[in-house]
Amino acid sequence: MDFLRGAAPGTRVVVRYRIDDGVTDALGYLISLSTAECTVRTRRGDVVVPLARVEAAKEVPPPPAPRAPRYPAG
């Protein structure tokens, strides 16, 4: 939680949080943080995570560059 409170918006993060069946992760860019929740912009859209459910969070490096195509076009 200390990391999240000090993280600047735009930081790439992974947030592990509890759900009904166990835990899951939100990987993406921290969009906002309030006293009750944080919002992470993932590839599938924005995920709002209640801070009371957060198990762990940390900064992660940028995603790898896209791979070149296997076969040349044409």
Stockholm file with secondary structure:
# STOCKHOLM 1.0

chainA/1-74         MDFLRGAAPGTRVVVRYRIDDGVTDALGYLISLSTAECTVRTRRGDVVVPLARVEAAKEVPPPPAPRAPRYPAG
#=GR chainA/1-74 SS CHHHHHCCTTCEEEEEEEETTEEEEEEEEEEEECSSEEEEEETTEEEEEEGGGEEEEEECCCCCCCCCCSSCCC
#=GC SS_cons        CHHHHHCCTTCEEEEEEEETTEEEEEEEEEEEECSSEEEEEETTEEEEEEGGGEEEEEECCCCCCCCCCSSCCC
//
